[in-house]
């Protein structure tokens, strides 16, 4: 592309993007604080009893928490909007050396995931609204296709992906929406070697 479609896009700093990592760090700090408080004791050292000696004194007490934990581990964690955002935020823009999140093409607030996902036999539809950097962006379909390929590779088949142009952000909104959600058109596009090469380059930056 000799002439950029949008030469001066608005760029968001990576540090300002929402991420689950920040929440995990905060949680880790809180757990450390609790551990420090629990470790404090008013008893003299001679009166402290180790966990191993306590367990040997009460052999008849058996905890069933182990089996419960195993059952919980087997359950599939529900997918939420933050997880979807994390999967697609690092996709590279086909025009600029920036990610879709940095260009605000994808936003956490524009991702809709159903709360009820317990029944794995039912189709679960995830809706993602993308915001082109300009209203006449000719790459909107390519960007949407890249997002679809990324999510279909990462999510179980019971999740149905619906990608839409955010209302009022593109002059050909309805036409692009039809292209992005037409199964036959999507399948044909995925058989195009040239398109697949571009999409592979877009996904090469994914974490």
C-alpha angles and dihedrals in degrees: 000000000000098000116043114231091220112020096182111037123172109257127206118208113246091234090062095056118105114252137169090226091077091055091049091052091051090048091050091052091051092050091051090052092051091049091052092051093048091050091060113095135177092206119100116253091252090059097052115109121208121232091241094055091047093052091050091054094055107041093154093066109090122180120217093196090103094065091045091052090051091053091049091050090055092055116094114242112239117251116242136187093263092057091050090048091050090053096051104026094083096051108122121242110245091228107033129045089243136094126257090248093053089054091045090238087131122036132183091231091058096058118093121194124173115247094217110071101139096110103073092186091069127079113251115206120211117195121204123184116200126202116214114217090236132023094242097046109153092195097064093099092049091049091050091049091051090052091049093050091048095051096042088055094049105037131066114262092252089075114088116204120216117184121192137175109246111254114273097006100101132041092219095042098140094046093049091047090055092049093049095051102035106109095206094049092046091049091049091049091051089057092056107101094203092053092046090053091054092046091050089055090050092051095045090086094054116121 
